Amino acid sequence: MTTTLTSKLAPQIGGTVGTFQWHWQNQSFAIAYETYGNGAPVLLLPAFSTVSTRAEMQGIAEQLAPQFQVVAIDWLGFGQSDRPALNYQPILYRQLLQDFLRAQFDQPVAVVAAGHAAGYALQVAQQSPSPWSKLVLVAPTWQGPLRVMGAPIAMRDAVRELVRLPGIGQALYTLNTAPAFLKFMYRQHVYVDAGKLTPEFMQQKYDITQQPGARFAPAAFVTGTLDPMESREEFLQIGLSLSMPTMVVIGKQSPVQSKAEMEALSELPGMQSHHIPGSLGLHEEYASEVAAIMLSFLQH
């Protein structure tokens, strides 16, 4: 595994872009990451979604960079990282995260993880020794959209495989990433202030979905294939086992079922928690507020 800080990729959070060459099952993939600021390192993990990219962590990065060295990555299959037609599974992302940590850091680091990324950060926290010094879990989730909606596993698997097919799969993906549909989804459970969903903002999100190979990893996420846990019990059991300082940040307007999972985690012994305006995208929409409450937590 090799890394380089001389990448032709465009910066997304205002820092220096690098490429991590990750080897998985006899294949090599380029993982985009970006470093910004100076000081103790803080890893930023964007949420999994159809429009997942480290750019959504820009606001938090700008607030932290004066005091910390911020490192943000794009998950394989998302953002500026490679988007191969793999059978995306949780084991892939757990291994990617572990390998990236070993390559980039020689000591435990603080991590800020949003959405499903929080679930993966929780799982990796169980390593001995743990790679984390502190955990900030922003709107933590463990169930993909179709699973939350109650779709049976057979249906979810069928949808995933359908989207993976050439021709019809691309057509279905195109329908579900149309700008109007993306805006509808943002208004439903991602952003609170519809006024922020400007044409320019939505165009940026749409552009993310139109990269070659863009449908494969999102199809796995939406259908629950990338769910890091299998049950609430597992989600909470891992939370109970944590030995490092952990903070949970919850958006007050989060969807009811997702919010209930976040609340259950935040109520575990030893957890610090904060409720602020926002929904599942609060790490981007309310980045300044999120950064403000995590600064003192990261500093002490």
C-alpha positions as CSV (number, residue, x, y, z in Angstrom):
1,M,0.0,0.0,0.0
2,T,1.4,3.3,-1.1
3,T,0.3,6.9,-0.7
4,T,1.2,10.1,-2.6
5,L,0.4,13.7,-2.0
6,T,0.9,14.7,-5.7
7,S,-2.6,14.0,-7.1
8,K,-4.3,15.7,-10.0
9,L,-7.6,15.5,-8.2
10,A,-9.2,18.8,-7.3
11,P,-9.3,19.7,-3.6
12,Q,-12.7,19.4,-1.9
13,I,-12.1,20.7,1.6
14,G,-9.3,23.3,0.8
15,G,-6.3,21.1,1.5
16,T,-3.7,18.9,-0.3
17,V,-5.1,15.9,-2.2
18,G,-3.4,12.5,-2.0
19,T,-4.1,9.1,-3.3
20,F,-3.9,5.9,-1.3
21,Q,-3.3,2.8,-3.4
22,W,-5.3,0.1,-1.7
23,H,-4.9,-3.6,-2.5
24,W,-7.9,-5.8,-2.1
25,Q,-8.3,-9.4,-3.4
26,N,-5.4,-9.0,-5.9
27,Q,-6.7,-5.7,-7.2
28,S,-5.4,-2.2,-6.6
29,F,-7.7,0.8,-6.1
30,A,-7.0,4.5,-5.8
31,I,-8.6,6.1,-2.7
32,A,-8.7,9.9,-2.7
33,Y,-8.0,11.7,0.5
34,E,-7.2,15.2,1.5
35,T,-5.1,16.8,4.3
36,Y,-5.8,20.3,5.7
37,G,-4.3,22.2,8.6
38,N,-1.7,21.5,11.2
39,G,-1.7,19.9,14.7
40,A,-3.0,16.7,16.1
41,P,-4.7,14.6,13.4
42,V,-8.5,14.2,13.1
43,L,-10.0,11.8,10.5
44,L,-13.2,12.9,8.8
45,L,-15.4,10.1,7.4
46,P,-18.3,11.2,5.2
47,A,-21.7,9.5,5.4
48,F,-22.6,6.8,2.9
49,S,-25.2,8.0,0.3
50,T,-25.7,8.2,-3.4
51,V,-23.9,11.5,-3.3
52,S,-21.2,10.7,-0.7
53,T,-18.0,12.7,-1.0
54,R,-15.5,14.2,1.4
55,A,-16.7,17.6,0.2
56,E,-19.6,17.3,2.6
57,M,-17.1,17.6,5.4
58,Q,-15.7,20.9,4.1
59,G,-17.4,23.1,6.7
60,I,-16.2,21.0,9.6
61,A,-12.7,20.8,8.2
62,E,-12.5,24.6,7.8
63,Q,-13.5,25.0,11.5
64,L,-11.0,22.4,12.8
65,A,-8.0,23.1,10.5
66,P,-6.7,26.1,12.5
67,Q,-6.0,23.7,15.5
68,F,-5.9,20.2,14.0
69,Q,-4.5,18.4,10.9
70,V,-7.7,17.2,9.3
71,V,-7.7,14.2,7.0
72,A,-10.8,13.4,4.9
73,I,-11.3,10.4,2.6
74,D,-13.6,9.4,-0.1
75,W,-14.9,5.8,0.3
76,L,-14.2,3.3,-2.4
77,G,-17.0,3.6,-4.9
78,F,-17.8,7.2,-4.0
79,G,-16.5,10.7,-4.5
80,Q,-13.2,10.9,-6.3
81,S,-12.1,7.4,-5.3
82,D,-12.2,4.5,-7.8
83,R,-15.7,3.1,-8.5
84,P,-15.2,-0.5,-9.6
85,A,-18.1,-2.9,-10.3
86,L,-17.4,-4.9,-7.1
87,N,-19.7,-6.8,-4.8
88,Y,-19.6,-4.2,-2.1
89,Q,-19.8,-5.6,1.4
90,P,-19.2,-4.3,4.9
91,I,-16.0,-6.3,5.2
92,L,-14.5,-4.3,2.3
93,Y,-15.0,-1.0,4.1
94,R,-13.8,-2.3,7.5
95,Q,-10.6,-3.5,5.9
96,L,-10.1,-0.3,3.9
97,L,-10.5,1.8,7.0
98,Q,-8.1,-0.4,9.0
99,D,-5.5,-0.3,6.2
100,F,-5.8,3.4,5.7
101,L,-5.3,4.0,9.4
102,R,-2.2,1.8,9.5
103,A,-0.7,3.6,6.4
104,Q,-1.4,7.1,7.5
105,F,-1.1,7.3,11.3
106,D,1.4,5.9,13.8
107,Q,-0.7,6.7,16.9
108,P,-4.4,6.7,17.8
109,V,-6.4,9.5,16.2
110,A,-9.7,11.3,16.8
111,V,-12.4,10.5,14.3
112,V,-15.5,12.3,13.2
113,A,-17.8,9.9,11.4
114,A,-21.2,10.7,9.9
115,G,-24.1,8.4,9.1
116,H,-23.2,4.8,8.3
117,A,-19.5,5.8,8.6
118,A,-20.2,6.0,12.4
119,G,-21.1,2.3,12.4
120,Y,-17.8,1.4,10.8
121,A,-15.9,3.6,13.1
122,L,-17.6,1.8,16.1
123,Q,-16.6,-1.6,14.7
124,V,-13.0,-0.6,14.2
125,A,-13.0,0.8,17.7
126,Q,-13.1,-2.8,19.0
127,Q,-9.6,-3.5,17.7
128,S,-6.9,-3.9,20.4
129,P,-5.3,-1.5,20.6
130,S,-8.0,0.8,19.3
131,P,-6.9,3.2,16.5
132,W,-9.2,5.9,17.9
133,S,-8.3,8.3,20.7
134,K,-11.8,9.9,20.6
135,L,-15.0,9.3,18.6
136,V,-17.5,11.9,17.4
137,L,-20.5,10.2,15.8
138,V,-22.7,12.6,13.9
139,A,-26.2,11.3,13.1
140,P,-25.0,7.7,13.5
141,T,-27.0,5.1,11.5
142,W,-26.7,1.4,10.8
143,Q,-29.7,0.7,8.5
144,G,-29.9,1.6,4.8
145,P,-32.9,3.4,3.4
146,L,-34.8,0.3,2.1
147,R,-34.2,-1.5,5.3
148,V,-35.6,1.4,7.3
149,M,-38.6,1.3,5.1
150,G,-39.2,-2.3,6.0
151,A,-38.4,-3.9,2.6
152,P,-37.8,-7.6,2.9
153,I,-34.3,-8.8,2.2
154,A,-35.3,-10.7,-0.9
155,M,-36.7,-7.5,-2.4
156,R,-33.6,-5.5,-1.4
157,D,-31.3,-8.0,-2.9
158,A,-33.3,-8.0,-6.1
159,V,-33.2,-4.3,-6.4
160,R,-29.4,-4.2,-5.8
161,E,-28.8,-6.8,-8.5
162,L,-31.2,-5.1,-10.9
163,V,-29.3,-1.8,-10.6
164,R,-26.0,-3.6,-11.2
165,L,-27.2,-4.9,-14.6
166,P,-26.0,-3.1,-17.7
167,G,-28.7,-1.1,-19.6
168,I,-31.7,-1.4,-17.4
169,G,-29.6,-1.0,-14.2
170,Q,-28.2,2.3,-15.5
171,A,-31.6,3.5,-16.6
172,L,-33.1,2.8,-13.1
173,Y,-30.1,4.6,-11.5
174,T,-30.6,7.5,-13.8
175,L,-34.2,7.9,-12.8
176,N,-33.3,7.8,-9.1
177,T,-30.6,10.4,-9.4
178,A,-32.5,12.9,-11.5
179,P,-32.0,16.4,-10.0
180,A,-35.7,16.7,-9.0
181,F,-35.6,13.3,-7.2
182,L,-32.4,14.2,-5.4
183,K,-33.9,17.5,-4.2
184,F,-37.0,15.6,-3.0
185,M,-34.9,13.3,-1.0
186,Y,-32.9,16.1,0.5
187,R,-36.0,17.9,1.6
188,Q,-37.4,14.7,3.1
189,H,-34.6,13.6,5.4
190,V,-31.3,15.2,4.7
191,Y,-31.6,19.0,4.9
192,V,-33.9,21.0,7.1
193,D,-33.7,24.4,5.3
194,A,-35.0,23.9,1.8
195,G,-33.7,27.4,0.9
196,K,-30.2,25.9,1.0
197,L,-31.0,23.5,-1.8
198,T,-30.1,26.0,-4.6
199,P,-29.8,25.0,-8.2
200,E,-26.1,25.3,-7.9
201,F,-26.0,23.0,-4.8
202,M,-28.2,20.4,-6.4
203,Q,-26.2,20.5,-9.6
204,Q,-23.1,19.7,-7.6
205,K,-24.8,16.7,-6.0
206,Y,-26.1,15.5,-9.4
207,D,-22.6,15.7,-10.9
208,I,-21.4,13.4,-8.2
209,T,-23.9,10.7,-9.3
210,Q,-22.8,10.9,-13.0
211,Q,-19.3,9.5,-12.7
212,P,-18.4,6.2,-14.5
213,G,-19.3,3.3,-12.3
214,A,-21.2,5.5,-9.9
215,R,-24.2,3.2,-9.4
216,F,-22.6,0.1,-7.9
217,A,-21.6,1.2,-4.4
218,P,-24.8,3.4,-3.9
219,A,-27.0,0.5,-4.9
220,A,-25.3,-1.6,-2.1
221,F,-25.9,1.2,0.4
222,V,-29.5,2.0,-0.4
223,T,-30.5,-1.7,-0.3
224,G,-28.9,-2.3,3.1
225,T,-26.0,-4.4,1.9
226,L,-23.5,-2.0,3.5
227,D,-25.2,-1.9,6.8
228,P,-22.4,-2.3,9.4
229,M,-24.6,-4.0,11.9
230,E,-27.4,-6.5,11.8
231,S,-29.4,-5.3,14.7
232,R,-30.0,-2.6,17.3
233,E,-28.6,-5.0,19.9
234,E,-25.3,-5.2,18.1
235,F,-25.2,-1.4,17.5
236,L,-25.7,-0.8,21.3
237,Q,-23.5,-3.6,22.4
238,I,-20.5,-2.1,20.6
239,G,-21.4,1.2,22.1
240,L,-21.3,-0.3,25.5
241,S,-17.8,-1.8,24.9
242,L,-16.1,1.5,24.0
243,S,-13.2,2.6,26.2
244,M,-12.4,6.0,24.6
245,P,-14.3,9.3,25.0
246,T,-17.3,9.3,22.6
247,M,-19.7,12.0,21.6
248,V,-23.0,11.5,19.7
249,V,-24.5,14.5,17.8
250,I,-28.2,14.2,16.9
251,G,-30.2,16.3,14.6
252,K,-33.5,17.4,16.1
253,Q,-35.4,16.9,12.9
254,S,-33.9,13.5,12.0
255,P,-36.4,10.9,10.7
256,V,-38.3,9.2,13.6
257,Q,-36.9,5.7,13.3
258,S,-33.3,6.8,12.7
259,K,-33.5,9.3,15.5
260,A,-34.7,6.5,17.9
261,E,-31.5,4.5,17.1
262,M,-29.3,7.6,17.7
263,E,-31.1,8.3,21.0
264,A,-30.6,4.8,22.2
265,L,-26.9,5.0,21.5
266,S,-26.6,8.4,23.2
267,E,-28.2,7.2,26.4
268,L,-25.6,4.5,27.0
269,P,-23.4,5.1,30.1
270,G,-20.5,7.4,29.5
271,M,-21.7,8.8,26.2
272,Q,-21.7,12.5,25.7
273,S,-24.5,13.8,23.5
274,H,-25.8,17.0,21.9
275,H,-29.0,17.8,20.1
276,I,-28.8,20.5,17.4
277,P,-31.0,21.6,14.5
278,G,-30.6,19.3,11.5
279,S,-31.4,15.9,10.0
280,L,-29.3,13.2,8.5
281,G,-27.1,15.8,6.7
282,L,-26.5,18.0,9.7
283,H,-22.7,17.5,9.4
284,E,-22.9,19.5,6.1
285,E,-25.9,21.7,6.6
286,Y,-25.0,22.8,10.2
287,A,-21.2,22.2,10.0
288,S,-20.4,25.3,12.1
289,E,-22.6,24.2,14.9
290,V,-21.3,20.6,14.8
291,A,-17.7,21.9,14.8
292,A,-18.3,24.2,17.7
293,I,-19.6,21.6,20.0
294,M,-16.8,19.1,19.1
295,L,-13.9,21.5,19.4
296,S,-13.7,21.5,23.2
297,F,-14.3,17.7,23.2
298,L,-11.3,17.2,20.8
299,Q,-9.1,19.6,22.7
300,H,-9.4,18.0,26.1
